[in-house]
């Protein structure tokens, strides 16, 4: 690959790369490294970190449990209206997250379409709870998993599934013994993607769950609130999020970074 | 009759009317050029492609009769298919491939393994149990596919070009093995091939689909 690239294109490309790299590097430069240990061990920091880890892992698992069968349905069902269902299911990917939060409130809020019955009949109120944090994360993150896994199901070898049927396997046995193992790499990638997206979730969660320290406040919410109060601490929390994101990227590098 | 098909098979634009039956112990060879519907016959009997009209019966049980809306799902048909492209499960070893159908049909693990071991011995693959299909030669893979079908003790064995994916050397070995294995098989066999040598060596009857691919061909003969 010794293709000539014109100098002017090189300059434009360098500007683009710098534009992304400079802000990230700035955090590394400005983070108060000497106080890092103290800041990370503060209770508020630990709380936000733990809530973030807890909710995002649960959200990723729920996305997997419900998203994989949904991906299978979208990939294999031949019923009409499926393309409409697909559009609905992946809409949260392009929706402004805050709108997602409003939508969740409208459905599950105390006077929401479903939420009013949950409250009246079972005295269950979902908004502004940690459950609400998880729900908001699933809402936003599950489509990423569904899309990744559906693409793999579509490409997977139907011949193997047919062979299994002729050997006596029911459709559900075919799903669990043939289709799922074949899609395992995509499911793992989808889980990582959903987890990373959940961890970074801000708009939908803060709208639907609020930002109550120690209860619903996740790392991104803490970063946002601290910007005006304790800028140095918000830098430290940002650093934590950067490390986690880069970690996901590194773990997935075989899948995403095989550009050559 | 172990298996009988009277009716019209089809896939996409292709359609062909057929009438044949195969009794226990018989080997019906189906020959004809590419696109004459040989594989579609196999897939129709296995339940992967529905009949367009007419009926398909095995041991007086109707598997497929669109006019009377009768349909037996593929997993409930007592037939076994050796596909042209084999379709071995790549994520399972040889033993798991062979035992898969037995387990799917509710047979206990120990018995499934025991029966699979016997069958692998019969096709000469005793020491291959823990290998993956990708580590096998073409001829070995073919024998796994055969064992995977026969171990189910089907009433009808469907062989789609069983010697096509194999190099010349393994072909000779398989041609010796096949009659031996088939002679121990009590049910009906349908053998799709374009090789007249296979017909000579293996078949007791021949259905030739030599007519060009047309809609509504006259019925074949058995």
Contacts between the chains, C-beta under 8 A, distances in Angstrom:
chain1	res1	chain2	res2	distance
A	157	B	87	7.8
A	159	B	83	7.0
A	159	B	85	6.5
A	159	B	87	4.9
A	160	B	87	5.5
A	160	B	89	6.1
A	160	B	90	7.9
A	162	B	46	8.0
A	162	B	48	5.1
A	162	B	74	7.5
A	162	B	87	7.4
A	163	B	81	7.1
A	163	B	83	6.2
A	163	B	87	3.9
A	163	B	89	7.8
A	164	B	89	7.6
A	164	B	100	7.0
A	164	B	104	7.3
A	165	B	47	7.5
A	165	B	48	7.3
A	165	B	73	7.6
A	165	B	74	4.1
A	165	B	75	5.3
A	166	B	46	4.8
A	166	B	47	7.2
A	166	B	48	7.1
A	166	B	74	5.1
A	166	B	75	7.5
A	166	B	77	7.4
A	166	B	79	7.2
A	166	B	80	7.0
A	166	B	81	4.8
A	167	B	75	7.7
A	167	B	80	7.3
A	167	B	100	5.8
A	167	B	101	3.3
A	167	B	104	5.8
A	167	B	148	7.1
A	167	B	152	6.7
A	168	B	75	4.9
A	168	B	76	7.9
A	168	B	101	5.1
A	168	B	104	4.0
A	168	B	105	4.1
A	168	B	152	7.1
A	169	B	75	5.8
A	169	B	100	7.5
A	169	B	101	7.6
A	169	B	104	4.1
A	170	B	75	5.7
A	170	B	104	7.5
A	173	B	104	5.8
A	177	B	100	7.5
A	178	B	89	6.6
A	181	B	91	4.7
A	182	B	91	6.8
